[in-house]
Amino acid sequence: EAQVTQNPRYLITVTGKKLTVTCSQNMNHEYMSWYRQDPGLGLRQIYYSMNVEVTDKGDVPEGYKVSRKEKRNFPLILESPSPNQTSLYFCASSLRKTGMNTEAFFGQGTRLTVV
Amino acid sequence: AQTVTQSQPEMSVQEAETVTLSCTYDTSESDYYLFWYKQPPSRQMILVIRQEAYKQQNATENRFSVNFQKAAKSFSLKISDSQLGDAAMYFCAYRSGGYQKVTFGTGTKLQVIP
């Protein structure tokens, strides 16, 4: 089954304690990205990756890091989480080919609370 | 930068009735794609319908259809014969034809009244 898998689904942590949210896709997609969803703001892109070892900032990258060492995995790293990073996080993947009507496939979301 | 605006934070519809959710966008590009995503309480993002900007014909998927007005940069979603399972948050989204970044609107929460 084609899917994007995020872990964990729920996480409560304390300010300053490093954490990683994992994302893995089994569709051989080149493009992967991270979004955060906040009430009234919709989904905003944090980071994206066009392929292995190629990453770039989205609209709200401050406080986050990513890596893309393998095509299937795109972890999101919070080196020193703060309460304003409390949010619902989504990983998404899609084919890189442009000019095609390719949709984004989303993971099930990670609810992160930083206290 | 592209922007997507959903001006209706909340909407309600009687079961079996029809409802239209509004979406406008701003872009200078001619090649792009538009999407509606549904997010039920389970939080999963589910693709409802998509539209290629170069196609004049409005997309339709069963009870879901769009009214795509390219000149007006409008992309509304019509849900016919509304069902209780349609209750969810709906997001309008834009993607450039030459780039994979997706820009989302702020969402419309749809309530279906039995």
Interface residues (C-beta under 8 A of the other chain):
Chain A: Y31 S33 Y35 G40 L41 G42 L43 R44 Q45 Y48 M50 G58 L88 F90 A92 S94 R96 T98 G99 N101 T102 E103 A104 F106 Q108 G109 R111
Chain B: V4 Q6 P9 D31 Y33 F35 S42 R43 Q44 M45 L47 R50 E52 F91 R95 G97 G98 Y99 Q100 K101 V102 T103 F104 G105 T106 G107
